[in-house]
Amino acid sequence: MIVVLFFLLAETDLAKMLGDPQALRQWVQDIGWLGPVALMGLMALAIVISPLPSAPIALAAGAAYGHIWGTVYVTIGAEAGALIAFAIARFLGGETLQRWFGDKLALGLMGSQKRLMGLVFGLRLLPFISFDVVSYAAGLTPLAAWRFALATFAGVAPVSFLLTHFGDRLAGGELGSLALAVLALGLVTGGSLYFARSRPHHDD
């Protein structure tokens, strides 16, 4: 299925567009009312299939639909993709995923339900931590699905807003707002790093 999917992406030039926010923005605008559906589907796909980038999709969503609706579309797509990856991990088990990702799955996602939930939330706020790896790794833990969904939503919504806002300002050429967006993203990243370091390592 993955081979067929990559073949279809290559035939439609969509694979190239996934790395180009401006081309992706133009494409979703050209397809009209299907644009939001396509963005949400691509966002989910980028999370389920690890090599596909998700940041350009969020930037394109902001450029095409603004930071409010762009955030809604990106958050829904990311949540759907995360839940699919989580379900795949639960279905396939650890040995299969270990062959796929190797040591990248060793994220220390063990502990109580509250600690796992807090850890998933904190990792969602770190842009340089692979979103898909966290989703697959969480599926291998005892974390309840509803807790995973809630922690993912709470973590992905603010990051999605910042990325789509960045895309919206980038499309408008507003350099001052771009600087503020970059600063805000840095503060979110720094705050989440502090959260991860200062959180006590005991079961709740």
C-alpha positions in Angstrom: 0.0 0.0 0.0 2.8 2.4 0.8 4.6 1.7 -2.5 1.4 2.3 -4.4 0.8 5.5 -2.5 4.3 6.8 -3.2 3.8 5.9 -6.9 0.5 7.9 -7.0 2.1 10.8 -5.3 5.0 10.8 -7.8 2.7 10.6 -10.8 0.6 13.6 -9.6 3.6 15.7 -8.6 2.1 15.9 -5.2 5.3 14.6 -3.6 7.2 17.6 -4.9 4.5 20.0 -3.7 4.7 18.6 -0.2 8.0 20.3 0.3 7.0 23.6 -1.3 4.4 25.6 0.7 3.7 28.1 -2.1 3.0 25.4 -4.7 0.9 23.5 -2.2 -1.0 26.7 -1.3 -1.8 27.3 -5.0 -2.9 23.7 -5.5 -5.4 23.8 -2.6 -6.8 27.1 -3.7 -7.2 25.8 -7.3 -9.3 22.8 -6.2 -11.8 25.0 -4.4 -14.0 23.5 -1.6 -11.9 20.3 -1.6 -8.9 22.3 -0.5 -9.5 22.0 3.3 -10.3 18.3 2.9 -7.1 17.8 1.0 -5.0 19.6 3.6 -6.4 17.6 6.4 -5.9 14.4 4.5 -2.3 15.3 3.6 -1.6 16.3 7.2 -2.8 12.9 8.4 -0.9 11.1 5.7 2.4 13.0 6.5 2.1 11.7 10.1 1.3 8.1 9.3 4.0 7.9 6.6 7.2 9.1 8.3 9.2 10.5 5.4 6.5 12.9 4.3 7.0 16.4 5.7 4.2 18.1 7.7 5.5 21.6 8.3 5.1 22.8 4.7 1.5 21.6 4.8 0.9 23.8 7.9 2.5 26.8 6.3 0.4 26.3 3.2 -2.7 26.0 5.3 -2.0 29.4 6.9 -1.1 31.0 3.6 -4.3 29.7 1.9 -6.9 30.1 4.7 -5.4 32.3 7.4 -4.2 31.4 10.8 -7.6 30.7 12.3 -9.1 28.2 9.8 -5.6 27.0 8.9 -5.1 26.0 12.5 -8.5 24.2 12.5 -7.6 22.2 9.4 -4.0 21.4 10.5 -5.1 20.4 14.0 -7.8 18.1 12.7 -5.5 16.5 10.2 -2.7 16.1 12.8 -5.0 14.6 15.4 -6.4 12.1 12.8 -3.0 11.1 11.7 -1.7 10.7 15.3 -4.7 8.5 16.2 -4.2 6.3 13.1 -0.5 5.9 13.9 -1.4 5.1 17.6 -3.9 2.5 16.4 -1.4 0.9 14.0 1.2 0.6 16.8 -1.4 -1.1 19.0 -2.3 -3.5 16.2 1.2 -4.3 15.0 3.0 -4.4 18.3 6.6 -3.5 19.2 8.6 -5.9 17.1 7.3 -4.8 13.8 7.6 -1.1 14.5 11.2 -1.6 15.9 12.1 -3.0 12.4 10.6 0.1 10.8 12.1 2.8 13.1 14.9 1.2 14.9 16.2 2.9 18.0 14.1 6.1 17.3 11.2 4.5 19.2 13.2 4.4 22.5 11.7 7.7 23.8 11.2 6.5 27.4 7.4 6.5 27.1 6.8 4.4 30.2 5.2 5.3 33.6 1.8 6.1 35.0 -1.1 7.3 32.9 -0.8 10.9 34.0 3.0 10.9 33.5 2.6 9.4 30.0 -0.1 11.9 29.2 2.1 14.8 30.3 5.1 13.5 28.4 3.1 13.2 25.1 1.9 16.7 25.6 5.4 18.1 26.2 6.8 16.3 23.2 4.1 17.7 21.0 5.4 21.2 21.8 8.8 20.4 20.5 9.0 21.0 16.7 12.2 19.0 16.3 10.8 15.8 17.9 9.3 13.6 15.2 5.5 13.8 15.5 4.9 10.4 13.9 7.5 8.6 16.0 5.9 9.9 19.2 2.5 8.7 18.0 3.8 5.2 17.1 5.8 5.0 20.4 2.8 6.0 22.5 0.8 3.2 20.9 3.3 0.7 22.4 2.6 2.0 26.0 -0.3 1.4 28.3 -1.5 5.0 27.7 -5.3 5.1 27.2 -6.4 6.2 23.7 -8.5 9.1 25.0 -5.6 10.4 27.1 -3.4 10.2 24.1 -5.9 12.0 22.0 -6.4 14.8 24.6 -2.7 15.3 25.1 -2.0 15.4 21.4 -4.8 17.9 20.8 -3.6 20.2 23.6 0.0 20.1 22.4 -0.6 20.3 18.6 -3.1 23.2 18.6 -0.7 26.0 19.8 2.1 24.7 17.5 -0.3 24.5 14.6 -1.5 28.1 15.3 2.1 29.4 15.2 3.0 27.5 12.0 -0.2 28.6 10.2 0.2 32.2 11.5 3.8 32.1 10.2 2.5 30.9 6.8 -0.2 33.6 6.8 2.3 36.4 7.5 4.8 34.9 5.0 2.1 35.1 2.3 1.4 38.7 3.2 5.0 39.7 3.4 4.6 41.1 7.0 8.2 40.9 8.3 7.3 42.3 11.8 4.7 39.7 12.4 7.0 37.0 11.1 9.6 37.9 13.7 6.9 37.7 16.4 5.8 34.3 15.2 9.4 33.0 15.2 9.8 34.4 18.7 6.6 32.8 19.9 7.6 29.4 18.5 11.0 29.7 20.2 9.2 30.5 23.5 7.0 27.5 23.2 9.9 25.3 22.4 12.0 26.6 25.3 9.0 26.3 27.7 8.4 22.7 26.7 12.1 21.9 27.2 11.9 23.4 30.7 8.8 21.4 31.4 10.4 18.2 30.3 13.5 18.8 32.4 11.8 20.0 35.6 9.0 17.4 35.7 9.6 15.0 38.6 10.2 11.4 37.5 7.7 9.6 39.8 4.4 7.9 39.2 1.2 9.9 40.0 
